[in-house]
Amino acid sequence: MSQHENLLKKIEDKTYTIGIVGLGYVGLPLMWTFHQNNMPVLGFDIDAKKLNQDFKDY
């Protein structure tokens, strides 16, 4: 299986972890959308206030 096919399979199986850099007005809703669709997702931001918030605040 090629790398391309392997990547597509992981995306289809929802086993590929998505990384979002920046949890502002674009990154946070994008992260939430992936999470709501059962995709593993990691969010990165340098603003400690954003990192300590709960999704329930939105």
Secondary structure, DSSP 8 states (H G I E B T S, - for coil): --HHHHHHHHHHHT-S-EEEE--STTHHHHHHHHHHTT--EEEE-S-HHHHT--GGG-
